[in-house]
Amino acid sequence: MATNENEDLSIHVSLCELRYKQLEGRLDALDNRLTKLENKVEELSKQQQAGFNEIKILLEQQNTKKQTQIIATFGTIVAAILGVIGYLVVKS
């Protein structure tokens, strides 16, 4: 006659021990997967921040170039106006 877990306490204890070991293994595996996922999310966040910083630098450089172009254009216009005024003064 076969005994089962409900009738024999030692069998029940042995099976519970086995179940807990399996459960602990699964929880460890889950913890490892979550740790890997957390690391990947952190890495992605760092890459995203680096990308945003690069975009910010590029925008600042572009803004500086536009300001330089505006100043150069304004200087050219002022020089042209002064040239015309000088020409008119000398001609008179």
C-alpha positions, 0 to 999 in steps of 0.5 A: 500500500502506497503512502502519500503526502497527506498520510506521512509527515516525513513525506510531506516535509520532504516534498515541501523542502523540494518545493521550496528549493524549486521556488527559491531557484525560480525567485533567484532566476527572476531576480537575475532577470530583473537585475539585467533588465534594470541594468539595461534600462539604466544604460538606455537612460545614459545613452538617451541623456548623452544623445540629448546633450549632443543635440543641445551642443549642436543647437548651441553651435548652430545658434552661435553660427547664426549669430556670427552670420548676423554680425558679419552681415550687419558689418557688411551693411554698415561698411556699404552704407559708410562707403556710399556716404563717403562717396557722396561726401567726396563727390559733393 
